[in-house]
């Protein structure tokens, strides 16, 4: 399985973060993801988008002003 790190810190548009991540998932056929994104609504929107794509958030670590998410495709 492929693994991708996506660093989206400093991006202030949820729509961009969600679309970019969805495009990566589509192009690489459901890779394991490690994503850095600003804390707050953007992190929540991205978490919801990943879950809607069938991903499970395995780890969520708050940092100073941003959040690190690790997600894998659910087997169910």
KEKE-89618 format. One record per residue (C-alpha): y, x, z. Coordinates in steps of 0.001 Angstrom, whole numbers, plus 500000, padded with zeros to 6 digits. Example, Ala and Ser with C-alpha at 12.3 -4.5 7.8 and 13.67 -1.06 7.14 Angstrom:
REM residues 2
495500512300507800 498940513670507140 
***
This chain:
REM residues 76
500000500000500000 503463501235499152 506038501704501867 509784501436501304 512770502278503490 515890500243502759 519175501198504411 521709498400504198 523970499313507106 527619498654506343 526819495874503873 528787492843505034 527302490264502678 524040488582503714 523445487391500173 523416490966498834 521034492224501530 518630489325500967 518679489521497144 518298493308497125 515320493146499469 513706490316497473 514091492355494263 512404495376495883 509527493184497083 509132491684493606 509257495018491761 506864496835494082 504452493955494661 504760493371498389 505261496823499922 505494497529503627 509197497527504512 511411499409506912 514931497993506775 518161499015508497 520790496284508486 523893495413510506 523266493361513641 524201489696513733 523954487024511058 522894489474508319 519885490640510346 518905487045511102 519284485973507454 517179488908506284 514487488197508892 514293484570507732 514135485641504074 511292488071504783 509355485390506647 509865482985503728 508347485646501444 505249485764503646 506179488867505617 505596489335509321 508211491245511331 506080493776513215 508938495563514942 512586494811515537 514646497461517281 518320496902518070 520461500008517659 524218500538518077 525658497856515810 522619497592513558 518950496575513642 515808498305512389 513138495935511074 509580496803510104 507798494144508072 504388493808506432 502953491146504188 500946488649506217 497279488519505336 497154484740505812 
***
